[in-house]
Every structure is written in C-alpha cells, then in structure tokens.
Amino acid sequence: MKDHPSTWIVSGLTCREVAAGASDYLEGRVPIPTDLRIALHVASCAGCRAYFTHLALVRKVLTQLPPMYPSPIDRLRLRRRFAAHSAQ
C-alpha cells in the first residue's frame, strides 16, 4: 500500500499506519482521537477506503460461518500427539 502525502497530511496518518490499525478500528479498540484520524484518512483516501470495504466484508462473512470443532476422535488423537511430543 503506497502512502499518499496529500492524504496523510490531513489526517496525520500514512496508509500503512491506517492499514496496520484497521482491525482494531473496526472492532472499536482505538482511542477516540485515533478513531477520528483513521476515519478522516479513509474518507479522503480511495485506496484505504477500498481496503476497509474488503476487510469489513471478509469479517462479516467469517462471522456467518458455522463454528468448527474437532470431532471427539480427532480431539483424542490431538491429545495423544501433544502428549507424545511433550514426553520427548
């Protein structure tokens, strides 16, 4: 992701910084000032806006997948492998 000086001057963040904080931003785990700076950057940067759109879509699809758990047999096999590995 390239950094666009005309964009980061406005928000104080580069595209790379925004991308690095994207998950925390979407989960609401950034301080309010940072949240505002990211929102400003995304509003003024088409590349980051597209990145956020794709990331949000992937996150939405992942939450709709059914949870997957190993079967009881597979859990037993995994426990045996871990035990054997730990004994070495």
JOMO-V452186 format. One record per pair of residues at least 24 apart in sequence whose C-alpha atoms are under 8 Angstrom apart, sorted by sequence separation. I is the first residue (numbers start at 0). J is the second residue. If there is no record, write none. Layout:
I&J ; I&J
This chain:
12&36 ; 11&36 ; 12&37 ; 10&36 ; 14&40 ; 10&37 ; 12&40 ; 10&39 ; 18&47 ; 9&39 ; 10&40 ; 17&47 ; 21&51 ; 25&55 ; 9&40 ; 18&50 ; 7&40 ; 14&47 ; 6&40 ; 6&43 ; 6&44 ; 0&46
